[in-house]
Amino acid sequence: MKHAESKLKKVIIVHDMTELKRQQHQRLVDEAKLRTEEDSSGKFHVKVWGMPGHMRIVKLKVRN
């Protein structure tokens, strides 16, 4: 892919998820966004991490 034509460089590969797994993932993403917004210190960012089916919410320290 590194040496492909420019139109092919925009192709991405993602895990194929069922509708239920996509809904679960979206709920986790929404919860992570909410937790990030609730962090008044601004020192942490909350993200969804892991492979489909084994995703979890993690709290990461913001780099300066």
CHARMM internal coordinates of N, CA and C (Angstrom, degrees):
IC EDIT
DIST 1 N 1 CA 1.4478
DIST 1 CA 1 C 1.5339
ANGL 1 N 1 CA 1 C 110.42
DIST 1 C 2 N 1.3173
ANGL 1 CA 1 C 2 N 116.97
DIHE 1 N 1 CA 1 C 2 N -26.28
DIST 2 N 2 CA 1.4514
ANGL 1 C 2 N 2 CA 120.95
DIHE 1 CA 1 C 2 N 2 CA -177.59
DIST 2 CA 2 C 1.5265
ANGL 2 N 2 CA 2 C 112.06
DIHE 1 C 2 N 2 CA 2 C -59.69
DIST 2 C 3 N 1.3276
ANGL 2 CA 2 C 3 N 117.75
DIHE 2 N 2 CA 2 C 3 N -37.10
DIST 3 N 3 CA 1.4557
ANGL 2 C 3 N 3 CA 121.99
DIHE 2 CA 2 C 3 N 3 CA -176.23
DIST 3 CA 3 C 1.5330
ANGL 3 N 3 CA 3 C 112.79
DIHE 2 C 3 N 3 CA 3 C -106.69
DIST 3 C 4 N 1.3226
ANGL 3 CA 3 C 4 N 116.83
DIHE 3 N 3 CA 3 C 4 N 19.49
DIST 4 N 4 CA 1.4660
ANGL 3 C 4 N 4 CA 121.08
DIHE 3 CA 3 C 4 N 4 CA -178.30
DIST 4 CA 4 C 1.5275
ANGL 4 N 4 CA 4 C 110.99
DIHE 3 C 4 N 4 CA 4 C -77.34
DIST 4 C 5 N 1.3209
ANGL 4 CA 4 C 5 N 115.34
DIHE 4 N 4 CA 4 C 5 N 169.48
DIST 5 N 5 CA 1.4607
ANGL 4 C 5 N 5 CA 121.02
DIHE 4 CA 4 C 5 N 5 CA 176.00
DIST 5 CA 5 C 1.5298
ANGL 5 N 5 CA 5 C 109.35
DIHE 4 C 5 N 5 CA 5 C -61.40
DIST 5 C 6 N 1.3144
ANGL 5 CA 5 C 6 N 116.54
DIHE 5 N 5 CA 5 C 6 N 157.35
DIST 6 N 6 CA 1.4659
ANGL 5 C 6 N 6 CA 120.83
DIHE 5 CA 5 C 6 N 6 CA -175.85
DIST 6 CA 6 C 1.5295
ANGL 6 N 6 CA 6 C 112.70
DIHE 5 C 6 N 6 CA 6 C -59.56
DIST 6 C 7 N 1.3420
ANGL 6 CA 6 C 7 N 118.29
DIHE 6 N 6 CA 6 C 7 N -36.44
DIST 7 N 7 CA 1.4693
ANGL 6 C 7 N 7 CA 119.52
DIHE 6 CA 6 C 7 N 7 CA -179.43
DIST 7 CA 7 C 1.5303
ANGL 7 N 7 CA 7 C 111.46
DIHE 6 C 7 N 7 CA 7 C -68.57
DIST 7 C 8 N 1.3184
ANGL 7 CA 7 C 8 N 117.75
DIHE 7 N 7 CA 7 C 8 N -25.17
DIST 8 N 8 CA 1.4580
ANGL 7 C 8 N 8 CA 120.67
DIHE 7 CA 7 C 8 N 8 CA 178.98
DIST 8 CA 8 C 1.5252
ANGL 8 N 8 CA 8 C 112.82
DIHE 7 C 8 N 8 CA 8 C -86.00
DIST 8 C 9 N 1.3042
ANGL 8 CA 8 C 9 N 118.55
DIHE 8 N 8 CA 8 C 9 N -13.28
DIST 9 N 9 CA 1.4618
ANGL 8 C 9 N 9 CA 121.53
DIHE 8 CA 8 C 9 N 9 CA 179.74
DIST 9 CA 9 C 1.5243
ANGL 9 N 9 CA 9 C 111.84
DIHE 8 C 9 N 9 CA 9 C -72.13
DIST 9 C 10 N 1.3274
ANGL 9 CA 9 C 10 N 117.13
DIHE 9 N 9 CA 9 C 10 N -14.72
DIST 10 N 10 CA 1.4559
ANGL 9 C 10 N 10 CA 120.45
DIHE 9 CA 9 C 10 N 10 CA 179.40
DIST 10 CA 10 C 1.5290
ANGL 10 N 10 CA 10 C 112.01
DIHE 9 C 10 N 10 CA 10 C -88.87
DIST 10 C 11 N 1.3094
ANGL 10 CA 10 C 11 N 118.50
DIHE 10 N 10 CA 10 C 11 N 0.46
DIST 11 N 11 CA 1.4613
ANGL 10 C 11 N 11 CA 122.91
DIHE 10 CA 10 C 11 N 11 CA -179.84
DIST 11 CA 11 C 1.5220
ANGL 11 N 11 CA 11 C 108.87
DIHE 10 C 11 N 11 CA 11 C -76.45
DIST 11 C 12 N 1.3405
ANGL 11 CA 11 C 12 N 116.41
DIHE 11 N 11 CA 11 C 12 N 132.61
DIST 12 N 12 CA 1.4552
ANGL 11 C 12 N 12 CA 120.56
DIHE 11 CA 11 C 12 N 12 CA 175.88
DIST 12 CA 12 C 1.5234
ANGL 12 N 12 CA 12 C 108.76
DIHE 11 C 12 N 12 CA 12 C -120.41
DIST 12 C 13 N 1.3030
ANGL 12 CA 12 C 13 N 115.69
DIHE 12 N 12 CA 12 C 13 N 154.51
DIST 13 N 13 CA 1.4586
ANGL 12 C 13 N 13 CA 121.85
DIHE 12 CA 12 C 13 N 13 CA 179.48
DIST 13 CA 13 C 1.5210
ANGL 13 N 13 CA 13 C 107.33
DIHE 12 C 13 N 13 CA 13 C -116.89
DIST 13 C 14 N 1.3172
ANGL 13 CA 13 C 14 N 116.16
DIHE 13 N 13 CA 13 C 14 N 126.18
DIST 14 N 14 CA 1.4608
ANGL 13 C 14 N 14 CA 121.50
DIHE 13 CA 13 C 14 N 14 CA -179.57
DIST 14 CA 14 C 1.5275
ANGL 14 N 14 CA 14 C 109.27
DIHE 13 C 14 N 14 CA 14 C -130.15
DIST 14 C 15 N 1.3227
ANGL 14 CA 14 C 15 N 114.50
DIHE 14 N 14 CA 14 C 15 N 163.37
DIST 15 N 15 CA 1.4552
ANGL 14 C 15 N 15 CA 119.96
DIHE 14 CA 14 C 15 N 15 CA 177.91
DIST 15 CA 15 C 1.5233
ANGL 15 N 15 CA 15 C 109.89
DIHE 14 C 15 N 15 CA 15 C -70.78
DIST 15 C 16 N 1.3026
ANGL 15 CA 15 C 16 N 116.80
DIHE 15 N 15 CA 15 C 16 N 140.11
DIST 16 N 16 CA 1.4501
ANGL 15 C 16 N 16 CA 122.01
DIHE 15 CA 15 C 16 N 16 CA 176.58
DIST 16 CA 16 C 1.5215
ANGL 16 N 16 CA 16 C 107.89
DIHE 15 C 16 N 16 CA 16 C -81.42
DIST 16 C 17 N 1.3360
ANGL 16 CA 16 C 17 N 116.99
DIHE 16 N 16 CA 16 C 17 N 120.44
DIST 17 N 17 CA 1.4594
ANGL 16 C 17 N 17 CA 120.87
DIHE 16 CA 16 C 17 N 17 CA -178.57
DIST 17 CA 17 C 1.5221
ANGL 17 N 17 CA 17 C 109.97
DIHE 16 C 17 N 17 CA 17 C -120.08
DIST 17 C 18 N 1.3120
ANGL 17 CA 17 C 18 N 115.40
DIHE 17 N 17 CA 17 C 18 N 148.30
DIST 18 N 18 CA 1.4598
ANGL 17 C 18 N 18 CA 120.32
DIHE 17 CA 17 C 18 N 18 CA 175.59
DIST 18 CA 18 C 1.5284
ANGL 18 N 18 CA 18 C 108.28
DIHE 17 C 18 N 18 CA 18 C -72.10
DIST 18 C 19 N 1.3103
ANGL 18 CA 18 C 19 N 116.50
DIHE 18 N 18 CA 18 C 19 N 168.02
DIST 19 N 19 CA 1.4632
ANGL 18 C 19 N 19 CA 121.27
DIHE 18 CA 18 C 19 N 19 CA 178.45
DIST 19 CA 19 C 1.5288
ANGL 19 N 19 CA 19 C 110.57
DIHE 18 C 19 N 19 CA 19 C -58.36
DIST 19 C 20 N 1.3280
ANGL 19 CA 19 C 20 N 117.71
DIHE 19 N 19 CA 19 C 20 N -42.00
DIST 20 N 20 CA 1.4658
ANGL 19 C 20 N 20 CA 121.87
DIHE 19 CA 19 C 20 N 20 CA 179.89
DIST 20 CA 20 C 1.5251
ANGL 20 N 20 CA 20 C 110.75
DIHE 19 C 20 N 20 CA 20 C -62.81
DIST 20 C 21 N 1.3216
ANGL 20 CA 20 C 21 N 117.87
DIHE 20 N 20 CA 20 C 21 N -44.10
DIST 21 N 21 CA 1.4644
ANGL 20 C 21 N 21 CA 121.06
DIHE 20 CA 20 C 21 N 21 CA 179.39
DIST 21 CA 21 C 1.5302
ANGL 21 N 21 CA 21 C 111.27
DIHE 20 C 21 N 21 CA 21 C -66.06
DIST 21 C 22 N 1.3392
ANGL 21 CA 21 C 22 N 117.67
DIHE 21 N 21 CA 21 C 22 N -36.33
DIST 22 N 22 CA 1.4627
ANGL 21 C 22 N 22 CA 120.19
DIHE 21 CA 21 C 22 N 22 CA 176.99
DIST 22 CA 22 C 1.5262
ANGL 22 N 22 CA 22 C 110.53
DIHE 21 C 22 N 22 CA 22 C -65.23
DIST 22 C 23 N 1.3361
ANGL 22 CA 22 C 23 N 117.06
DIHE 22 N 22 CA 22 C 23 N -40.05
DIST 23 N 23 CA 1.4629
ANGL 22 C 23 N 23 CA 120.94
DIHE 22 CA 22 C 23 N 23 CA 178.15
DIST 23 CA 23 C 1.5282
ANGL 23 N 23 CA 23 C 110.74
DIHE 22 C 23 N 23 CA 23 C -64.84
DIST 23 C 24 N 1.3428
ANGL 23 CA 23 C 24 N 116.79
DIHE 23 N 23 CA 23 C 24 N -43.23
DIST 24 N 24 CA 1.4623
ANGL 23 C 24 N 24 CA 120.68
DIHE 23 CA 23 C 24 N 24 CA 177.74
DIST 24 CA 24 C 1.5246
ANGL 24 N 24 CA 24 C 110.78
DIHE 23 C 24 N 24 CA 24 C -61.74
DIST 24 C 25 N 1.3286
ANGL 24 CA 24 C 25 N 115.83
DIHE 24 N 24 CA 24 C 25 N -42.33
DIST 25 N 25 CA 1.4586
ANGL 24 C 25 N 25 CA 120.36
DIHE 24 CA 24 C 25 N 25 CA 178.87
DIST 25 CA 25 C 1.5189
ANGL 25 N 25 CA 25 C 110.70
DIHE 24 C 25 N 25 CA 25 C -62.40
DIST 25 C 26 N 1.3254
ANGL 25 CA 25 C 26 N 117.56
DIHE 25 N 25 CA 25 C 26 N -43.57
DIST 26 N 26 CA 1.4544
ANGL 25 C 26 N 26 CA 121.08
DIHE 25 CA 25 C 26 N 26 CA 179.70
DIST 26 CA 26 C 1.5221
ANGL 26 N 26 CA 26 C 111.54
DIHE 25 C 26 N 26 CA 26 C -62.98
DIST 26 C 27 N 1.3378
ANGL 26 CA 26 C 27 N 117.41
DIHE 26 N 26 CA 26 C 27 N -38.86
DIST 27 N 27 CA 1.4668
ANGL 26 C 27 N 27 CA 120.42
DIHE 26 CA 26 C 27 N 27 CA 176.93
DIST 27 CA 27 C 1.5268
ANGL 27 N 27 CA 27 C 110.67
DIHE 26 C 27 N 27 CA 27 C -62.42
DIST 27 C 28 N 1.3367
ANGL 27 CA 27 C 28 N 116.64
DIHE 27 N 27 CA 27 C 28 N -42.05
DIST 28 N 28 CA 1.4652
ANGL 27 C 28 N 28 CA 120.37
DIHE 27 CA 27 C 28 N 28 CA 178.17
DIST 28 CA 28 C 1.5273
ANGL 28 N 28 CA 28 C 111.15
DIHE 27 C 28 N 28 CA 28 C -63.82
DIST 28 C 29 N 1.3286
ANGL 28 CA 28 C 29 N 116.89
DIHE 28 N 28 CA 28 C 29 N -42.09
DIST 29 N 29 CA 1.4664
ANGL 28 C 29 N 29 CA 121.12
DIHE 28 CA 28 C 29 N 29 CA 179.19
DIST 29 CA 29 C 1.5275
ANGL 29 N 29 CA 29 C 110.10
DIHE 28 C 29 N 29 CA 29 C -63.00
DIST 29 C 30 N 1.3225
ANGL 29 CA 29 C 30 N 117.30
DIHE 29 N 29 CA 29 C 30 N -43.66
DIST 30 N 30 CA 1.4625
ANGL 29 C 30 N 30 CA 121.22
DIHE 29 CA 29 C 30 N 30 CA 179.21
DIST 30 CA 30 C 1.5322
ANGL 30 N 30 CA 30 C 110.93
DIHE 29 C 30 N 30 CA 30 C -62.08
DIST 30 C 31 N 1.3399
ANGL 30 CA 30 C 31 N 116.48
DIHE 30 N 30 CA 30 C 31 N -42.55
DIST 31 N 31 CA 1.4624
ANGL 30 C 31 N 31 CA 120.79
DIHE 30 CA 30 C 31 N 31 CA 178.73
DIST 31 CA 31 C 1.5303
ANGL 31 N 31 CA 31 C 110.78
DIHE 30 C 31 N 31 CA 31 C -65.19
DIST 31 C 32 N 1.3202
ANGL 31 CA 31 C 32 N 117.04
DIHE 31 N 31 CA 31 C 32 N -40.09
DIST 32 N 32 CA 1.4659
ANGL 31 C 32 N 32 CA 121.25
DIHE 31 CA 31 C 32 N 32 CA 179.03
DIST 32 CA 32 C 1.5283
ANGL 32 N 32 CA 32 C 110.37
DIHE 31 C 32 N 32 CA 32 C -63.74
DIST 32 C 33 N 1.3170
ANGL 32 CA 32 C 33 N 117.41
DIHE 32 N 32 CA 32 C 33 N -42.27
DIST 33 N 33 CA 1.4689
ANGL 32 C 33 N 33 CA 121.22
DIHE 32 CA 32 C 33 N 33 CA 178.35
DIST 33 CA 33 C 1.5222
ANGL 33 N 33 CA 33 C 110.42
DIHE 32 C 33 N 33 CA 33 C -62.13
DIST 33 C 34 N 1.3306
ANGL 33 CA 33 C 34 N 116.14
DIHE 33 N 33 CA 33 C 34 N -43.06
DIST 34 N 34 CA 1.4582
ANGL 33 C 34 N 34 CA 120.96
DIHE 33 CA 33 C 34 N 34 CA 179.71
DIST 34 CA 34 C 1.5252
ANGL 34 N 34 CA 34 C 110.73
DIHE 33 C 34 N 34 CA 34 C -62.30
DIST 34 C 35 N 1.3243
ANGL 34 CA 34 C 35 N 116.71
DIHE 34 N 34 CA 34 C 35 N -44.86
DIST 35 N 35 CA 1.4648
ANGL 34 C 35 N 35 CA 120.33
DIHE 34 CA 34 C 35 N 35 CA 179.57
DIST 35 CA 35 C 1.5258
ANGL 35 N 35 CA 35 C 111.73
DIHE 34 C 35 N 35 CA 35 C -64.05
DIST 35 C 36 N 1.3292
ANGL 35 CA 35 C 36 N 116.86
DIHE 35 N 35 CA 35 C 36 N -36.83
DIST 36 N 36 CA 1.4668
ANGL 35 C 36 N 36 CA 120.45
DIHE 35 CA 35 C 36 N 36 CA 178.01
DIST 36 CA 36 C 1.5210
ANGL 36 N 36 CA 36 C 109.78
DIHE 35 C 36 N 36 CA 36 C -65.52
DIST 36 C 37 N 1.3238
ANGL 36 CA 36 C 37 N 117.35
DIHE 36 N 36 CA 36 C 37 N -43.21
DIST 37 N 37 CA 1.4609
ANGL 36 C 37 N 37 CA 121.12
DIHE 36 CA 36 C 37 N 37 CA 179.31
DIST 37 CA 37 C 1.5213
ANGL 37 N 37 CA 37 C 111.85
DIHE 36 C 37 N 37 CA 37 C -65.65
DIST 37 C 38 N 1.3381
ANGL 37 CA 37 C 38 N 117.48
DIHE 37 N 37 CA 37 C 38 N -32.51
DIST 38 N 38 CA 1.4609
ANGL 37 C 38 N 38 CA 121.50
DIHE 37 CA 37 C 38 N 38 CA -179.09
DIST 38 CA 38 C 1.5191
ANGL 38 N 38 CA 38 C 112.57
DIHE 37 C 38 N 38 CA 38 C -75.96
DIST 38 C 39 N 1.3316
ANGL 38 CA 38 C 39 N 118.62
DIHE 38 N 38 CA 38 C 39 N -17.48
DIST 39 N 39 CA 1.4614
ANGL 38 C 39 N 39 CA 122.09
DIHE 38 CA 38 C 39 N 39 CA -179.58
DIST 39 CA 39 C 1.5265
ANGL 39 N 39 CA 39 C 108.99
DIHE 38 C 39 N 39 CA 39 C -73.02
DIST 39 C 40 N 1.3200
ANGL 39 CA 39 C 40 N 116.21
DIHE 39 N 39 CA 39 C 40 N 102.80
DIST 40 N 40 CA 1.4581
ANGL 39 C 40 N 40 CA 120.40
DIHE 39 CA 39 C 40 N 40 CA -176.48
DIST 40 CA 40 C 1.5288
ANGL 40 N 40 CA 40 C 112.52
DIHE 39 C 40 N 40 CA 40 C -77.71
DIST 40 C 41 N 1.3258
ANGL 40 CA 40 C 41 N 117.84
DIHE 40 N 40 CA 40 C 41 N -17.35
DIST 41 N 41 CA 1.4698
ANGL 40 C 41 N 41 CA 120.13
DIHE 40 CA 40 C 41 N 41 CA -178.40
DIST 41 CA 41 C 1.5250
ANGL 41 N 41 CA 41 C 112.16
DIHE 40 C 41 N 41 CA 41 C -75.78
DIST 41 C 42 N 1.3366
ANGL 41 CA 41 C 42 N 117.14
DIHE 41 N 41 CA 41 C 42 N -28.37
DIST 42 N 42 CA 1.4569
ANGL 41 C 42 N 42 CA 120.68
DIHE 41 CA 41 C 42 N 42 CA -177.99
DIST 42 CA 42 C 1.5137
ANGL 42 N 42 CA 42 C 113.05
DIHE 41 C 42 N 42 CA 42 C 75.40
DIST 42 C 43 N 1.3333
ANGL 42 CA 42 C 43 N 117.11
DIHE 42 N 42 CA 42 C 43 N 10.25
DIST 43 N 43 CA 1.4670
ANGL 42 C 43 N 43 CA 121.58
DIHE 42 CA 42 C 43 N 43 CA -177.46
DIST 43 CA 43 C 1.5254
ANGL 43 N 43 CA 43 C 112.94
DIHE 42 C 43 N 43 CA 43 C -92.09
DIST 43 C 44 N 1.3356
ANGL 43 CA 43 C 44 N 116.92
DIHE 43 N 43 CA 43 C 44 N -11.49
DIST 44 N 44 CA 1.4531
ANGL 43 C 44 N 44 CA 120.06
DIHE 43 CA 43 C 44 N 44 CA -175.55
DIST 44 CA 44 C 1.5231
ANGL 44 N 44 CA 44 C 111.54
DIHE 43 C 44 N 44 CA 44 C -129.77
DIST 44 C 45 N 1.3324
ANGL 44 CA 44 C 45 N 115.11
DIHE 44 N 44 CA 44 C 45 N 152.64
DIST 45 N 45 CA 1.4546
ANGL 44 C 45 N 45 CA 122.77
DIHE 44 CA 44 C 45 N 45 CA 175.03
DIST 45 CA 45 C 1.5244
ANGL 45 N 45 CA 45 C 106.11
DIHE 44 C 45 N 45 CA 45 C -129.86
DIST 45 C 46 N 1.3090
ANGL 45 CA 45 C 46 N 117.68
DIHE 45 N 45 CA 45 C 46 N 130.69
DIST 46 N 46 CA 1.4636
ANGL 45 C 46 N 46 CA 122.10
DIHE 45 CA 45 C 46 N 46 CA -177.57
DIST 46 CA 46 C 1.5248
ANGL 46 N 46 CA 46 C 108.30
DIHE 45 C 46 N 46 CA 46 C -102.22
DIST 46 C 47 N 1.3419
ANGL 46 CA 46 C 47 N 115.83
DIHE 46 N 46 CA 46 C 47 N 129.92
DIST 47 N 47 CA 1.4673
ANGL 46 C 47 N 47 CA 121.47
DIHE 46 CA 46 C 47 N 47 CA -176.97
DIST 47 CA 47 C 1.5212
ANGL 47 N 47 CA 47 C 110.45
DIHE 46 C 47 N 47 CA 47 C -133.20
DIST 47 C 48 N 1.3226
ANGL 47 CA 47 C 48 N 115.26
DIHE 47 N 47 CA 47 C 48 N 163.64
DIST 48 N 48 CA 1.4637
ANGL 47 C 48 N 48 CA 122.12
DIHE 47 CA 47 C 48 N 48 CA 172.69
DIST 48 CA 48 C 1.5243
ANGL 48 N 48 CA 48 C 106.08
DIHE 47 C 48 N 48 CA 48 C -94.80
DIST 48 C 49 N 1.3244
ANGL 48 CA 48 C 49 N 116.08
DIHE 48 N 48 CA 48 C 49 N 129.61
DIST 49 N 49 CA 1.4601
ANGL 48 C 49 N 49 CA 121.56
DIHE 48 CA 48 C 49 N 49 CA -173.08
DIST 49 CA 49 C 1.5201
ANGL 49 N 49 CA 49 C 109.59
DIHE 48 C 49 N 49 CA 49 C -131.70
DIST 49 C 50 N 1.3054
ANGL 49 CA 49 C 50 N 118.11
DIHE 49 N 49 CA 49 C 50 N 142.16
DIST 50 N 50 CA 1.4568
ANGL 49 C 50 N 50 CA 122.35
DIHE 49 CA 49 C 50 N 50 CA 173.29
DIST 50 CA 50 C 1.5134
ANGL 50 N 50 CA 50 C 113.48
DIHE 49 C 50 N 50 CA 50 C 120.72
DIST 50 C 51 N 1.2976
ANGL 50 CA 50 C 51 N 113.39
DIHE 50 N 50 CA 50 C 51 N 174.26
DIST 51 N 51 CA 1.4584
ANGL 50 C 51 N 51 CA 121.21
DIHE 50 CA 50 C 51 N 51 CA 179.88
DIST 51 CA 51 C 1.5250
ANGL 51 N 51 CA 51 C 109.50
DIHE 50 C 51 N 51 CA 51 C -82.52
DIST 51 C 52 N 1.3337
ANGL 51 CA 51 C 52 N 117.85
DIHE 51 N 51 CA 51 C 52 N 152.96
DIST 52 N 52 CA 1.4640
ANGL 51 C 52 N 52 CA 120.25
DIHE 51 CA 51 C 52 N 52 CA 178.07
DIST 52 CA 52 C 1.5275
ANGL 52 N 52 CA 52 C 111.26
DIHE 51 C 52 N 52 CA 52 C -52.55
DIST 52 C 53 N 1.3074
ANGL 52 CA 52 C 53 N 115.47
DIHE 52 N 52 CA 52 C 53 N 132.50
DIST 53 N 53 CA 1.4598
ANGL 52 C 53 N 53 CA 121.17
DIHE 52 CA 52 C 53 N 53 CA -177.43
DIST 53 CA 53 C 1.5102
ANGL 53 N 53 CA 53 C 112.47
DIHE 52 C 53 N 53 CA 53 C 93.84
DIST 53 C 54 N 1.3348
ANGL 53 CA 53 C 54 N 116.79
DIHE 53 N 53 CA 53 C 54 N -18.77
DIST 54 N 54 CA 1.4668
ANGL 53 C 54 N 54 CA 121.70
DIHE 53 CA 53 C 54 N 54 CA -179.73
DIST 54 CA 54 C 1.5212
ANGL 54 N 54 CA 54 C 110.62
DIHE 53 C 54 N 54 CA 54 C -131.42
DIST 54 C 55 N 1.3209
ANGL 54 CA 54 C 55 N 117.16
DIHE 54 N 54 CA 54 C 55 N 30.42
DIST 55 N 55 CA 1.4556
ANGL 54 C 55 N 55 CA 121.54
DIHE 54 CA 54 C 55 N 55 CA -177.69
DIST 55 CA 55 C 1.5169
ANGL 55 N 55 CA 55 C 110.21
DIHE 54 C 55 N 55 CA 55 C -79.85
DIST 55 C 56 N 1.3344
ANGL 55 CA 55 C 56 N 113.79
DIHE 55 N 55 CA 55 C 56 N 148.72
DIST 56 N 56 CA 1.4487
ANGL 55 C 56 N 56 CA 119.82
DIHE 55 CA 55 C 56 N 56 CA 177.68
DIST 56 CA 56 C 1.5270
ANGL 56 N 56 CA 56 C 108.58
DIHE 55 C 56 N 56 CA 56 C -146.62
DIST 56 C 57 N 1.3070
ANGL 56 CA 56 C 57 N 116.03
DIHE 56 N 56 CA 56 C 57 N 165.37
DIST 57 N 57 CA 1.4503
ANGL 56 C 57 N 57 CA 121.56
DIHE 56 CA 56 C 57 N 57 CA 178.09
DIST 57 CA 57 C 1.5176
ANGL 57 N 57 CA 57 C 108.22
DIHE 56 C 57 N 57 CA 57 C -94.64
DIST 57 C 58 N 1.3349
ANGL 57 CA 57 C 58 N 116.10
DIHE 57 N 57 CA 57 C 58 N 130.47
DIST 58 N 58 CA 1.4575
ANGL 57 C 58 N 58 CA 121.22
DIHE 57 CA 57 C 58 N 58 CA 178.90
DIST 58 CA 58 C 1.5193
ANGL 58 N 58 CA 58 C 109.52
DIHE 57 C 58 N 58 CA 58 C -125.41
DIST 58 C 59 N 1.3257
ANGL 58 CA 58 C 59 N 115.34
DIHE 58 N 58 CA 58 C 59 N 149.81
DIST 59 N 59 CA 1.4564
ANGL 58 C 59 N 59 CA 121.84
DIHE 58 CA 58 C 59 N 59 CA 179.24
DIST 59 CA 59 C 1.5233
ANGL 59 N 59 CA 59 C 107.24
DIHE 58 C 59 N 59 CA 59 C -107.15
DIST 59 C 60 N 1.3254
ANGL 59 CA 59 C 60 N 116.35
DIHE 59 N 59 CA 59 C 60 N 119.18
DIST 60 N 60 CA 1.4569
ANGL 59 C 60 N 60 CA 122.01
DIHE 59 CA 59 C 60 N 60 CA -176.50
DIST 60 CA 60 C 1.5236
ANGL 60 N 60 CA 60 C 110.11
DIHE 59 C 60 N 60 CA 60 C -112.97
DIST 60 C 61 N 1.3180
ANGL 60 CA 60 C 61 N 115.13
DIHE 60 N 60 CA 60 C 61 N 142.52
DIST 61 N 61 CA 1.4557
ANGL 60 C 61 N 61 CA 120.28
DIHE 60 CA 60 C 61 N 61 CA 176.94
DIST 61 CA 61 C 1.5254
ANGL 61 N 61 CA 61 C 108.95
DIHE 60 C 61 N 61 CA 61 C -75.00
DIST 61 C 62 N 1.3267
ANGL 61 CA 61 C 62 N 117.15
DIHE 61 N 61 CA 61 C 62 N 135.62
DIST 62 N 62 CA 1.4627
ANGL 61 C 62 N 62 CA 122.13
DIHE 61 CA 61 C 62 N 62 CA -179.67
DIST 62 CA 62 C 1.5215
ANGL 62 N 62 CA 62 C 108.03
DIHE 61 C 62 N 62 CA 62 C -75.45
DIST 62 C 63 N 1.3332
ANGL 62 CA 62 C 63 N 115.43
DIHE 62 N 62 CA 62 C 63 N 133.06
DIST 63 N 63 CA 1.4658
ANGL 62 C 63 N 63 CA 120.08
DIHE 62 CA 62 C 63 N 63 CA 176.45
DIST 63 CA 63 C 1.5207
ANGL 63 N 63 CA 63 C 109.93
DIHE 62 C 63 N 63 CA 63 C -78.77
DIST 63 C 64 N 1.2820
ANGL 63 CA 63 C 64 N 115.39
DIHE 63 N 63 CA 63 C 64 N 145.37
DIST 64 N 64 CA 1.4777
ANGL 63 C 64 N 64 CA 120.19
DIHE 63 CA 63 C 64 N 64 CA 177.28
DIST 64 CA 64 C 1.4933
ANGL 64 N 64 CA 64 C 111.14
DIHE 63 C 64 N 64 CA 64 C -86.85
END
COOR INIT
IC SEED 1 N 1 CA 1 C
IC BUILD
